Amino acid sequence: MQSVFSKKLNRMKWLLPVCLLGITGALAFYPADEWQDKITQALEQYSKRFPQEKVYLHLDKDYYAAGETMWFKAYVLLQGQPSLSATNLYVELVDKSGNVVSKKLISVGGATGSGAFELPDNFKAGQYQVRAYTAWMLNFDAEYLFYKNIEIFDPAKPIGPTPKVPATDFAVNFFPEGGNLIAGVAGRVAFKAIDQQGYPQEVNGIIQNLKGETVALVKTTRDGMGMFDLTPAAGETYKALIQTSKGQQKTILLPVVKTTGLGLKVFNKGTRIFYQTLPATKDNPMYNNMMIVAQMQQHIVYKAKLNAAEGQMSGFIPTKELPSGIIQLTIFNSEGLPLAERLAFVRKNDFLALSLQNVAVNTQPRQKNTLEIKIPDTMLTSLSVSITDADNIVKDQDENNIISNLLLTSDLKGYIEKPNYYFNKPDDEKLANLDILMLTQGYRRFDYEDILA
């Protein structure tokens, strides 16, 4: 069973700008060599042959009692826009052992569909997962399917939170910005600490060299993640002495320091993304014929030549015409091999503004309640609203919802704790933490080495 128990609709503008299909203002195109054409053409062909389809299910709540009905509405996207070609959707209810206990075939029209699971009175209580996908999505890794963990309880028994398994072990992974530690090149190293269940673990510690000298401090800032600066030396080995809040300790080696390669620094300024490339040695002719490519949703939104001899080793990507979402920056050498890579997040104020008006709430039994949802008159959209008893439902505003799912978790590897935290009233601190997330969670939609092979 894929991603069981590791993987809600707020507001989102349906139609992402079609400008991704043909951006001109944001592209820094130079006359391309044959190898550069090969890279851009490979991505264009991949996007046409394997368009990216996503599914999101809006459920009326996160946990149910046996005997209740689990209502849902589905949204299907193709390349970031409503999938008008989708006709069928499969929705499954899967138990903790990976067995499909119920399955629905939902008709899709206008990129949406709806359905329900009727839970019998004798339905076995426990943890379950709702899984949804189209037939096209089955051609790719199961990680791309939609997953949502839910809990079904016995109404005859007291309701309480599922006890969390105590952390008995932990691991820390280190992620140099750009991909590698390059000798003599100052860089940033992100890290992520998790327990044996894959949940975030708060840690602190130090980084030491072979002489036992402390060269950096390690301290998590949120959800087991953090970052520190390091200028690695050639021939040096670095280790991290880490301790959890419960006193567990480990010594962990950092990635090997390389004497060749390219460092990559990215500074996300909102209106533009500044990048700086840092070669291990400036006299290597390899660094005089490189290219940077930035893509969103499998479409190139920026590319430029890089040449160390001519001082063309940095630049910026304008984001004014780009929608919200993950952007992937990759540096290639003249052989078409990726030298460095970095994810960043384009955060725009492009969500659909919804508001409630003329609300009349009556808490007496079987009394009428009214509310109106206000949306822009010119917006063509499809909405779903769930109405539940607020006294019986505990709602966490930072849990995964349609925004965080379609823009974030559906494109990243691994478990992300409370992903809507990054979108719920974002401020400078949340945006900084989002950038660290981009360093620690790998992009999973495709690998350049595979599509260029």
C-alpha positions as a Markdown table, in Angstrom:
| # | Residue | x | y | z |
|---|---|---|---|---|
| 1 | Met | 0.0 | 0.0 | 0.0 |
| 2 | Gln | 1.5 | 3.3 | -1.1 |
| 3 | Ser | 2.0 | 6.1 | 1.4 |
| 4 | Val | -0.6 | 4.7 | 3.9 |
| 5 | Phe | -1.0 | 7.2 | 6.7 |
| 6 | Ser | 1.8 | 9.4 | 5.6 |
| 7 | Lys | 0.1 | 11.3 | 2.9 |
| 8 | Lys | -9.4 | 19.7 | 2.8 |
| 9 | Leu | -11.4 | 22.9 | -0.3 |
| 10 | Asn | -10.3 | 26.4 | 0.9 |
| 11 | Arg | -9.9 | 28.8 | -2.0 |
| 12 | Met | -8.2 | 28.5 | -5.3 |
| 13 | Lys | -8.4 | 30.1 | -8.7 |
| 14 | Trp | -9.1 | 27.3 | -11.2 |
| 15 | Leu | -7.5 | 28.6 | -14.3 |
| 16 | Leu | -3.8 | 29.0 | -14.0 |
| 17 | Pro | -2.4 | 31.4 | -16.5 |
| 18 | Val | -2.1 | 29.8 | -19.9 |
| 19 | Cys | 1.1 | 31.9 | -20.2 |
| 20 | Leu | 3.1 | 28.8 | -19.2 |
| 21 | Leu | 2.5 | 27.5 | -22.7 |
| 22 | Gly | 4.3 | 30.4 | -24.3 |
| 23 | Ile | 6.0 | 32.8 | -22.0 |
| 24 | Thr | 8.1 | 35.3 | -23.8 |
| 25 | Gly | 8.7 | 38.1 | -21.3 |
| 26 | Ala | 10.2 | 35.9 | -18.7 |
| 27 | Leu | 12.6 | 34.0 | -21.0 |
| 28 | Ala | 16.2 | 35.0 | -21.5 |
| 29 | Phe | 16.8 | 33.1 | -24.7 |
| 30 | Tyr | 20.2 | 33.1 | -26.4 |
| 31 | Pro | 21.1 | 31.5 | -29.7 |
| 32 | Ala | 21.2 | 27.8 | -28.7 |
| 33 | Asp | 23.8 | 25.1 | -29.6 |
| 34 | Glu | 22.5 | 21.7 | -30.7 |
| 35 | Trp | 22.9 | 20.3 | -27.2 |
| 36 | Gln | 20.8 | 23.1 | -25.7 |
| 37 | Asp | 18.1 | 22.4 | -28.3 |
| 38 | Lys | 18.1 | 18.8 | -27.3 |
| 39 | Ile | 17.3 | 19.5 | -23.7 |
| 40 | Thr | 14.5 | 21.9 | -24.4 |
| 41 | Gln | 13.0 | 19.7 | -27.1 |
| 42 | Ala | 13.2 | 16.7 | -24.8 |
| 43 | Leu | 11.1 | 18.4 | -22.1 |
| 44 | Glu | 8.6 | 19.7 | -24.7 |
| 45 | Gln | 8.2 | 16.2 | -26.1 |
| 46 | Tyr | 7.9 | 14.7 | -22.6 |
| 47 | Ser | 5.2 | 17.2 | -21.7 |
| 48 | Lys | 3.2 | 16.4 | -24.8 |
| 49 | Arg | 3.6 | 12.6 | -24.5 |
| 50 | Phe | 3.0 | 12.5 | -20.7 |
| 51 | Pro | 0.8 | 15.3 | -19.7 |
| 52 | Gln | 0.5 | 15.7 | -15.9 |
| 53 | Glu | -2.9 | 14.8 | -14.5 |
| 54 | Lys | -3.8 | 15.4 | -10.8 |
| 55 | Val | -6.8 | 14.6 | -8.7 |
| 56 | Tyr | -8.1 | 16.2 | -5.5 |
| 57 | Leu | -11.0 | 14.9 | -3.4 |
| 58 | His | -12.9 | 17.3 | -1.1 |
| 59 | Leu | -14.4 | 15.2 | 1.7 |
| 60 | Asp | -17.0 | 16.6 | 4.1 |
| 61 | Lys | -14.8 | 15.7 | 7.1 |
| 62 | Asp | -11.7 | 13.7 | 8.2 |
| 63 | Tyr | -13.3 | 11.0 | 10.4 |
| 64 | Tyr | -16.6 | 9.1 | 10.4 |
| 65 | Ala | -18.7 | 6.8 | 12.5 |
| 66 | Ala | -19.8 | 3.5 | 11.2 |
| 67 | Gly | -23.3 | 4.0 | 9.7 |
| 68 | Glu | -22.5 | 7.4 | 8.3 |
| 69 | Thr | -22.0 | 8.5 | 4.7 |
| 70 | Met | -18.7 | 9.7 | 3.4 |
| 71 | Trp | -19.4 | 12.4 | 0.8 |
| 72 | Phe | -16.8 | 13.7 | -1.6 |
| 73 | Lys | -16.4 | 15.8 | -4.6 |
| 74 | Ala | -13.5 | 15.3 | -7.1 |
| 75 | Tyr | -11.5 | 17.8 | -9.1 |
| 76 | Val | -9.4 | 16.6 | -12.0 |
| 77 | Leu | -6.6 | 18.8 | -13.5 |
| 78 | Leu | -4.5 | 18.3 | -16.5 |
| 79 | Gln | -1.3 | 20.4 | -16.7 |
| 80 | Gly | -2.6 | 22.7 | -14.0 |
| 81 | Gln | -5.9 | 23.4 | -15.7 |
| 82 | Pro | -9.3 | 21.7 | -15.5 |
| 83 | Ser | -9.2 | 18.4 | -17.3 |
| 84 | Leu | -12.1 | 18.6 | -19.7 |
| 85 | Ser | -11.1 | 15.3 | -21.3 |
| 86 | Ala | -11.4 | 13.2 | -18.1 |
| 87 | Thr | -14.5 | 11.1 | -18.1 |
| 88 | Asn | -14.0 | 8.5 | -15.3 |
| 89 | Leu | -12.5 | 8.5 | -11.9 |
| 90 | Tyr | -11.7 | 5.6 | -9.6 |
| 91 | Val | -12.1 | 6.1 | -5.8 |
| 92 | Glu | -11.1 | 3.4 | -3.4 |
| 93 | Leu | -11.4 | 3.0 | 0.4 |
| 94 | Val | -8.3 | 1.1 | 1.6 |
| 95 | Asp | -7.7 | -0.5 | 5.0 |
| 96 | Lys | -4.4 | -0.4 | 6.9 |
| 97 | Ser | -3.3 | -3.6 | 5.4 |
| 98 | Gly | -3.7 | -2.3 | 1.9 |
| 99 | Asn | -6.9 | -4.1 | 1.1 |
| 100 | Val | -9.5 | -2.3 | -1.0 |
| 101 | Val | -12.7 | -2.6 | 1.0 |
| 102 | Ser | -14.9 | -0.5 | -1.3 |
| 103 | Lys | -14.4 | 0.9 | -4.8 |
| 104 | Lys | -16.4 | 3.5 | -6.8 |
| 105 | Leu | -16.4 | 4.4 | -10.5 |
| 106 | Ile | -17.3 | 8.1 | -10.7 |
| 107 | Ser | -18.4 | 9.9 | -13.8 |
| 108 | Val | -16.4 | 13.1 | -14.5 |
| 109 | Gly | -17.7 | 16.0 | -16.5 |
| 110 | Gly | -16.3 | 19.5 | -16.7 |
| 111 | Ala | -13.3 | 18.4 | -14.6 |
| 112 | Thr | -15.5 | 17.5 | -11.6 |
| 113 | Gly | -17.4 | 14.5 | -10.2 |
| 114 | Ser | -19.0 | 13.5 | -6.9 |
| 115 | Gly | -19.9 | 10.4 | -5.0 |
| 116 | Ala | -20.1 | 8.8 | -1.6 |
| 117 | Phe | -19.2 | 5.7 | 0.4 |
| 118 | Glu | -22.1 | 4.3 | 2.5 |
| 119 | Leu | -20.5 | 2.9 | 5.7 |
| 120 | Pro | -22.5 | 0.0 | 7.2 |
| 121 | Asp | -23.4 | 0.1 | 10.9 |
| 122 | Asn | -21.1 | -2.9 | 11.4 |
| 123 | Phe | -18.2 | -1.3 | 9.5 |
| 124 | Lys | -14.9 | -2.2 | 11.2 |
| 125 | Ala | -13.4 | 0.8 | 13.1 |
| 126 | Gly | -9.8 | 1.8 | 12.3 |
| 127 | Gln | -7.5 | 3.8 | 10.1 |
| 128 | Tyr | -8.3 | 3.9 | 6.4 |
| 129 | Gln | -7.1 | 5.7 | 3.3 |
| 130 | Val | -9.1 | 7.2 | 0.4 |
| 131 | Arg | -7.3 | 6.7 | -2.9 |
| 132 | Ala | -8.4 | 8.3 | -6.2 |
| 133 | Tyr | -7.0 | 8.2 | -9.7 |
| 134 | Thr | -7.8 | 8.2 | -13.4 |
| 135 | Ala | -6.8 | 5.5 | -15.8 |
| 136 | Trp | -4.1 | 7.7 | -17.2 |
| 137 | Met | -2.5 | 8.2 | -13.8 |
| 138 | Leu | -2.0 | 4.4 | -13.6 |
| 139 | Asn | 0.7 | 4.8 | -16.3 |
| 140 | Phe | 3.0 | 6.5 | -13.7 |
| 141 | Asp | 4.3 | 5.9 | -10.2 |
| 142 | Ala | 1.6 | 5.2 | -7.6 |
| 143 | Glu | 3.0 | 8.2 | -5.7 |
| 144 | Tyr | 1.1 | 10.4 | -8.2 |
| 145 | Leu | -2.3 | 9.2 | -7.1 |
| 146 | Phe | -4.4 | 11.1 | -4.6 |
| 147 | Tyr | -4.3 | 9.8 | -1.0 |
| 148 | Lys | -6.1 | 11.0 | 2.1 |
| 149 | Asn | -5.9 | 9.3 | 5.5 |
| 150 | Ile | -9.2 | 9.1 | 7.5 |
| 151 | Glu | -10.4 | 7.4 | 10.6 |
| 152 | Ile | -13.6 | 5.4 | 11.1 |
| 153 | Phe | -14.7 | 4.8 | 14.6 |
| 154 | Asp | -17.3 | 2.8 | 16.5 |
| 155 | Pro | -20.1 | 5.2 | 17.7 |
| 156 | Ala | -20.7 | 2.9 | 20.7 |
| 157 | Lys | -17.2 | 3.5 | 22.0 |
| 158 | Pro | -15.6 | 6.7 | 23.3 |
| 159 | Ile | -13.8 | 8.8 | 20.7 |
| 160 | Gly | -10.2 | 9.7 | 21.3 |
| 161 | Pro | -7.1 | 10.6 | 19.3 |
| 162 | Thr | -5.1 | 7.7 | 17.9 |
| 163 | Pro | -2.1 | 7.3 | 20.2 |
| 164 | Lys | 1.1 | 8.3 | 18.5 |
| 165 | Val | 3.9 | 5.7 | 18.5 |
| 166 | Pro | 6.7 | 6.9 | 20.7 |
| 167 | Ala | 9.9 | 7.8 | 18.9 |
| 168 | Thr | 12.5 | 5.2 | 19.5 |
| 169 | Asp | 14.9 | 6.1 | 16.7 |
| 170 | Phe | 15.7 | 9.0 | 14.4 |
| 171 | Ala | 17.6 | 9.8 | 11.2 |
| 172 | Val | 18.9 | 13.1 | 9.8 |
| 173 | Asn | 19.5 | 13.7 | 6.1 |
| 174 | Phe | 21.6 | 16.6 | 4.8 |
| 175 | Phe | 20.9 | 18.4 | 1.5 |
| 176 | Pro | 23.5 | 20.8 | 0.1 |
| 177 | Glu | 22.0 | 23.6 | -1.9 |
| 178 | Gly | 22.4 | 22.7 | -5.6 |
| 179 | Gly | 23.1 | 19.0 | -4.8 |
| 180 | Asn | 26.7 | 18.8 | -3.7 |
| 181 | Leu | 29.3 | 20.0 | -1.3 |
| 182 | Ile | 31.9 | 21.7 | -3.5 |
| 183 | Ala | 35.4 | 22.3 | -2.1 |
| 184 | Gly | 36.1 | 26.0 | -1.5 |
| 185 | Val | 32.6 | 27.1 | -2.4 |
| 186 | Ala | 30.5 | 28.7 | 0.3 |
| 187 | Gly | 27.1 | 27.2 | 0.4 |
| 188 | Arg | 24.0 | 26.4 | 2.4 |
| 189 | Val | 23.1 | 22.9 | 3.7 |
| 190 | Ala | 19.6 | 22.1 | 4.6 |
| 191 | Phe | 18.7 | 19.1 | 6.8 |
| 192 | Lys | 15.6 | 17.2 | 7.9 |
| 193 | Ala | 15.3 | 15.0 | 10.9 |
| 194 | Ile | 12.6 | 12.3 | 11.2 |
| 195 | Asp | 11.7 | 9.5 | 13.6 |
| 196 | Gln | 11.2 | 5.9 | 12.8 |
| 197 | Gln | 7.7 | 6.5 | 11.6 |
| 198 | Gly | 8.8 | 9.3 | 9.2 |
| 199 | Tyr | 7.4 | 12.1 | 11.4 |
| 200 | Pro | 9.5 | 15.3 | 12.1 |
| 201 | Gln | 11.9 | 15.2 | 15.0 |
| 202 | Glu | 13.3 | 18.3 | 16.7 |
| 203 | Val | 17.1 | 18.2 | 17.0 |
| 204 | Asn | 20.1 | 20.3 | 17.6 |
| 205 | Gly | 23.9 | 19.7 | 17.4 |
| 206 | Ile | 27.1 | 20.8 | 15.8 |
| 207 | Ile | 29.1 | 20.1 | 12.6 |
| 208 | Gln | 32.8 | 19.2 | 13.1 |
| 209 | Asn | 35.7 | 18.7 | 10.8 |
| 210 | Leu | 38.4 | 16.0 | 11.1 |
| 211 | Lys | 40.2 | 18.0 | 13.8 |
| 212 | Gly | 37.2 | 18.1 | 15.9 |
| 213 | Glu | 36.6 | 21.8 | 15.3 |
| 214 | Thr | 33.1 | 23.1 | 15.3 |
| 215 | Val | 32.4 | 24.7 | 11.9 |
| 216 | Ala | 28.6 | 25.1 | 12.1 |
| 217 | Leu | 25.6 | 24.7 | 14.4 |
| 218 | Val | 22.5 | 22.6 | 13.8 |
| 219 | Lys | 19.1 | 23.5 | 15.1 |
| 220 | Thr | 15.7 | 22.8 | 13.6 |
| 221 | Thr | 13.4 | 25.7 | 12.9 |
| 222 | Arg | 10.2 | 23.9 | 12.0 |
| 223 | Asp | 9.0 | 20.3 | 11.5 |
| 224 | Gly | 12.5 | 18.8 | 11.8 |
| 225 | Met | 14.0 | 21.0 | 9.2 |
| 226 | Gly | 16.7 | 23.7 | 9.3 |
| 227 | Met | 19.7 | 25.1 | 7.5 |
| 228 | Phe | 23.3 | 26.2 | 8.1 |
| 229 | Asp | 26.2 | 27.7 | 6.1 |
| 230 | Leu | 29.3 | 25.8 | 5.3 |
| 231 | Thr | 32.4 | 26.3 | 3.2 |
| 232 | Pro | 33.8 | 22.8 | 2.8 |
| 233 | Ala | 37.6 | 22.3 | 2.3 |
| 234 | Ala | 39.1 | 19.8 | -0.1 |
| 235 | Gly | 40.0 | 16.5 | 1.5 |
| 236 | Glu | 38.0 | 17.3 | 4.6 |
| 237 | Thr | 35.3 | 15.1 | 6.1 |
| 238 | Tyr | 32.5 | 16.5 | 8.1 |
| 239 | Lys | 30.3 | 14.9 | 10.7 |
| 240 | Ala | 27.2 | 16.0 | 12.6 |
| 241 | Leu | 26.8 | 15.4 | 16.3 |
| 242 | Ile | 23.1 | 15.4 | 16.8 |
| 243 | Gln | 20.8 | 15.2 | 19.8 |
| 244 | Thr | 17.0 | 15.0 | 20.0 |
| 245 | Ser | 14.9 | 16.8 | 22.6 |
| 246 | Lys | 14.6 | 13.5 | 24.4 |
| 247 | Gly | 18.4 | 13.1 | 24.7 |
| 248 | Gln | 18.9 | 10.5 | 21.9 |
| 249 | Gln | 22.3 | 11.0 | 20.2 |
| 250 | Lys | 23.8 | 10.1 | 16.9 |
| 251 | Thr | 26.9 | 10.9 | 14.8 |
| 252 | Ile | 26.1 | 11.3 | 11.1 |
| 253 | Leu | 28.5 | 11.9 | 8.2 |
| 254 | Leu | 27.8 | 14.7 | 5.8 |
| 255 | Pro | 27.9 | 14.1 | 2.0 |
| 256 | Val | 31.4 | 13.7 | 0.5 |
| 257 | Val | 33.1 | 17.0 | -0.5 |
| 258 | Lys | 33.7 | 17.2 | -4.2 |
| 259 | Thr | 36.6 | 19.0 | -5.9 |
| 260 | Thr | 34.8 | 19.4 | -9.2 |
| 261 | Gly | 31.3 | 20.6 | -9.8 |
| 262 | Leu | 29.1 | 23.6 | -9.5 |
| 263 | Gly | 27.5 | 25.3 | -6.5 |
| 264 | Leu | 24.1 | 26.9 | -6.9 |
| 265 | Lys | 22.6 | 29.6 | -4.7 |
| 266 | Val | 19.0 | 30.8 | -5.1 |
| 267 | Phe | 17.5 | 33.8 | -3.4 |
| 268 | Asn | 13.7 | 34.0 | -3.8 |
| 269 | Lys | 12.7 | 37.7 | -3.6 |
| 270 | Gly | 9.1 | 37.2 | -4.6 |
| 271 | Thr | 8.9 | 39.4 | -7.7 |
| 272 | Arg | 12.1 | 37.7 | -9.0 |
| 273 | Ile | 14.2 | 34.7 | -8.2 |
| 274 | Phe | 17.9 | 35.5 | -8.2 |
| 275 | Tyr | 20.4 | 32.7 | -8.9 |
| 276 | Gln | 24.2 | 32.5 | -8.6 |
| 277 | Thr | 26.4 | 29.7 | -9.9 |
| 278 | Leu | 29.7 | 29.0 | -8.3 |
| 279 | Pro | 32.2 | 26.7 | -10.1 |
| 280 | Ala | 34.8 | 24.7 | -8.2 |
| 281 | Thr | 37.6 | 26.1 | -10.4 |
| 282 | Lys | 37.2 | 29.0 | -12.8 |
| 283 | Asp | 39.8 | 27.8 | -15.3 |
| 284 | Asn | 38.0 | 24.7 | -16.3 |
| 285 | Pro | 36.6 | 25.2 | -19.8 |
| 286 | Met | 33.6 | 23.1 | -18.9 |
| 287 | Tyr | 32.1 | 26.1 | -17.1 |
| 288 | Asn | 32.3 | 28.2 | -20.2 |
| 289 | Asn | 29.5 | 26.4 | -22.0 |
| 290 | Met | 26.6 | 25.7 | -19.7 |
| 291 | Met | 22.8 | 26.5 | -19.6 |
| 292 | Ile | 20.3 | 27.1 | -16.8 |
| 293 | Val | 16.7 | 25.9 | -17.4 |
| 294 | Ala | 13.7 | 26.6 | -15.2 |
| 295 | Gln | 10.5 | 24.7 | -15.6 |
| 296 | Met | 7.0 | 24.8 | -14.1 |
| 297 | Gln | 4.4 | 22.0 | -14.7 |
| 298 | Gln | 6.8 | 20.5 | -17.4 |
| 299 | His | 6.9 | 23.8 | -19.4 |
| 300 | Ile | 10.1 | 25.8 | -19.7 |
| 301 | Val | 9.6 | 29.3 | -18.3 |
| 302 | Tyr | 13.2 | 30.5 | -18.4 |
| 303 | Lys | 16.6 | 29.5 | -19.9 |
| 304 | Ala | 19.9 | 31.3 | -20.3 |
| 305 | Lys | 23.5 | 30.5 | -21.3 |
| 306 | Leu | 26.2 | 30.5 | -18.6 |
| 307 | Asn | 29.8 | 31.2 | -19.3 |
| 308 | Ala | 32.4 | 31.6 | -16.5 |
| 309 | Ala | 35.0 | 33.2 | -18.8 |
| 310 | Glu | 32.6 | 35.9 | -19.8 |
| 311 | Gly | 31.2 | 36.4 | -16.3 |
| 312 | Gln | 27.8 | 35.1 | -17.2 |
| 313 | Met | 27.2 | 33.1 | -14.0 |
| 314 | Ser | 24.2 | 34.7 | -12.4 |
| 315 | Gly | 20.9 | 36.2 | -13.2 |
| 316 | Phe | 17.3 | 36.5 | -12.2 |
| 317 | Ile | 14.0 | 35.0 | -13.2 |
| 318 | Pro | 11.0 | 37.4 | -13.3 |
| 319 | Thr | 8.0 | 35.9 | -11.7 |
| 320 | Lys | 5.4 | 38.6 | -12.6 |
| 321 | Glu | 3.7 | 36.4 | -15.3 |
| 322 | Leu | 4.1 | 33.1 | -13.5 |
| 323 | Pro | 1.4 | 31.4 | -11.4 |
| 324 | Ser | 1.9 | 30.0 | -7.9 |
| 325 | Gly | 3.7 | 26.7 | -7.7 |
| 326 | Ile | 7.1 | 24.9 | -7.7 |
| 327 | Ile | 9.7 | 26.0 | -10.1 |
| 328 | Gln | 12.7 | 23.8 | -10.8 |
| 329 | Leu | 16.1 | 25.3 | -11.7 |
| 330 | Thr | 18.7 | 23.0 | -13.3 |
| 331 | Ile | 22.2 | 23.7 | -14.6 |
| 332 | Phe | 23.4 | 21.6 | -17.6 |
| 333 | Asn | 26.9 | 21.2 | -19.1 |
| 334 | Ser | 27.5 | 20.9 | -22.8 |
| 335 | Glu | 27.1 | 17.1 | -22.6 |
| 336 | Gly | 23.5 | 17.6 | -21.4 |
| 337 | Leu | 24.3 | 16.4 | -17.9 |
| 338 | Pro | 22.7 | 18.1 | -14.9 |
| 339 | Leu | 25.4 | 19.7 | -12.7 |
| 340 | Ala | 23.2 | 21.4 | -10.0 |
| 341 | Glu | 19.5 | 21.7 | -9.2 |
| 342 | Arg | 17.3 | 23.6 | -6.9 |
| 343 | Leu | 13.6 | 24.0 | -6.3 |
| 344 | Ala | 11.9 | 27.3 | -5.3 |
| 345 | Phe | 8.3 | 28.3 | -4.8 |
| 346 | Val | 6.6 | 31.0 | -6.7 |
| 347 | Arg | 4.1 | 32.6 | -4.3 |
| 348 | Lys | 1.5 | 34.8 | -5.9 |
| 349 | Asn | -1.7 | 36.4 | -4.8 |
| 350 | Asp | -3.7 | 34.5 | -7.4 |
| 351 | Phe | -6.2 | 32.6 | -5.2 |
| 352 | Leu | -9.9 | 33.1 | -5.7 |
| 353 | Ala | -11.3 | 35.4 | -3.1 |
| 354 | Leu | -14.3 | 33.8 | -1.4 |
| 355 | Ser | -16.3 | 35.4 | 1.3 |
| 356 | Leu | -19.5 | 34.7 | 3.3 |
| 357 | Gln | -22.3 | 37.2 | 3.5 |
| 358 | Asn | -25.9 | 37.3 | 5.0 |
| 359 | Val | -25.1 | 34.6 | 7.4 |
| 360 | Ala | -27.9 | 33.5 | 9.8 |
| 361 | Val | -27.0 | 30.8 | 12.2 |
| 362 | Asn | -29.6 | 29.1 | 14.4 |
| 363 | Thr | -28.2 | 26.4 | 16.8 |
| 364 | Gln | -31.6 | 25.1 | 17.8 |
| 365 | Pro | -32.6 | 21.6 | 16.6 |
| 366 | Arg | -33.9 | 21.4 | 13.0 |
| 367 | Gln | -33.9 | 25.2 | 12.6 |
| 368 | Lys | -33.0 | 26.9 | 9.3 |
| 369 | Asn | -29.5 | 28.3 | 8.7 |
| 370 | Thr | -28.6 | 30.5 | 5.8 |
| 371 | Leu | -25.4 | 31.8 | 4.2 |
| 372 | Glu | -24.3 | 33.2 | 0.9 |
| 373 | Ile | -20.9 | 32.6 | -0.7 |
| 374 | Lys | -19.7 | 35.6 | -2.7 |
| 375 | Ile | -17.4 | 35.0 | -5.7 |
| 376 | Pro | -16.4 | 37.4 | -8.6 |
| 377 | Asp | -19.2 | 37.6 | -11.2 |
| 378 | Thr | -16.8 | 37.0 | -14.0 |
| 379 | Met | -15.3 | 33.8 | -12.6 |
| 380 | Leu | -16.4 | 30.5 | -14.1 |
| 381 | Thr | -15.7 | 27.9 | -11.5 |
| 382 | Ser | -16.9 | 24.8 | -9.7 |
| 383 | Leu | -17.2 | 24.8 | -5.9 |
| 384 | Ser | -18.0 | 22.4 | -3.2 |
| 385 | Val | -19.0 | 23.3 | 0.4 |
| 386 | Ser | -19.0 | 20.9 | 3.4 |
| 387 | Ile | -21.2 | 21.7 | 6.4 |
| 388 | Thr | -20.6 | 19.8 | 9.6 |
| 389 | Asp | -21.3 | 20.1 | 13.3 |
| 390 | Ala | -18.5 | 22.4 | 14.6 |
| 391 | Asp | -18.8 | 21.0 | 18.1 |
| 392 | Asn | -18.0 | 17.5 | 16.9 |
| 393 | Ile | -15.3 | 18.3 | 14.4 |
| 394 | Val | -11.8 | 19.5 | 15.2 |
| 395 | Lys | -10.4 | 21.4 | 12.2 |
| 396 | Asp | -6.7 | 22.1 | 11.8 |
| 397 | Gln | -6.3 | 25.0 | 9.4 |
| 398 | Asp | -2.7 | 23.8 | 8.6 |
| 399 | Glu | -3.7 | 20.4 | 7.3 |
| 400 | Asn | -3.6 | 19.5 | 3.6 |
| 401 | Asn | -6.3 | 21.1 | 1.4 |
| 402 | Ile | -6.9 | 21.7 | -2.3 |
| 403 | Ile | -4.3 | 24.5 | -2.4 |
| 404 | Ser | -1.4 | 22.8 | -0.6 |
| 405 | Asn | -2.2 | 19.5 | -2.4 |
| 406 | Leu | -2.2 | 20.8 | -6.0 |
| 407 | Leu | 0.6 | 23.3 | -5.6 |
| 408 | Leu | 2.9 | 21.5 | -3.2 |
| 409 | Thr | 2.4 | 17.9 | -1.9 |
| 410 | Ser | 1.4 | 16.4 | -5.2 |
| 411 | Asp | 4.8 | 17.4 | -6.7 |
| 412 | Leu | 7.2 | 16.6 | -3.8 |
| 413 | Lys | 8.6 | 13.4 | -2.4 |
| 414 | Gly | 8.0 | 12.3 | 1.1 |
| 415 | Tyr | 5.7 | 13.2 | 4.0 |
| 416 | Ile | 5.1 | 16.9 | 4.6 |
| 417 | Glu | 3.8 | 17.9 | 8.1 |
| 418 | Lys | 0.8 | 20.3 | 7.9 |
| 419 | Pro | 1.4 | 21.6 | 4.4 |
| 420 | Asn | -1.2 | 24.3 | 4.5 |
| 421 | Tyr | 0.9 | 26.1 | 7.2 |
| 422 | Tyr | 2.8 | 27.6 | 4.3 |
| 423 | Phe | -0.3 | 29.1 | 2.7 |
| 424 | Asn | -2.4 | 30.1 | 5.8 |
| 425 | Lys | -1.7 | 33.8 | 6.2 |
| 426 | Pro | 1.9 | 33.6 | 4.9 |
| 427 | Asp | 4.5 | 35.9 | 6.4 |
| 428 | Asp | 8.3 | 36.2 | 6.0 |
| 429 | Glu | 8.9 | 33.4 | 8.5 |
| 430 | Lys | 6.6 | 31.0 | 6.7 |
| 431 | Leu | 8.1 | 31.9 | 3.3 |
| 432 | Ala | 11.6 | 31.2 | 4.7 |
| 433 | Asn | 10.5 | 27.9 | 6.0 |
| 434 | Leu | 8.9 | 27.1 | 2.7 |
| 435 | Asp | 12.2 | 27.7 | 1.0 |
| 436 | Ile | 13.9 | 25.2 | 3.4 |
| 437 | Leu | 11.2 | 22.8 | 2.5 |
| 438 | Met | 12.1 | 23.2 | -1.2 |
| 439 | Leu | 15.7 | 22.1 | -0.3 |
| 440 | Thr | 14.7 | 19.0 | 1.7 |
| 441 | Gln | 11.9 | 17.5 | -0.4 |
| 442 | Gly | 12.9 | 16.3 | -3.8 |
| 443 | Tyr | 10.9 | 17.0 | -7.0 |
| 444 | Arg | 9.3 | 13.8 | -8.1 |
| 445 | Arg | 7.5 | 14.3 | -11.4 |
| 446 | Phe | 10.4 | 13.4 | -13.7 |
| 447 | Asp | 14.2 | 13.1 | -13.9 |
| 448 | Tyr | 16.1 | 14.9 | -16.6 |
| 449 | Glu | 18.6 | 12.1 | -17.0 |
| 450 | Asp | 15.7 | 9.8 | -17.8 |
| 451 | Ile | 14.0 | 12.0 | -20.4 |
| 452 | Leu | 17.4 | 12.9 | -22.0 |
| 453 | Ala | 18.5 | 9.3 | -22.3 |
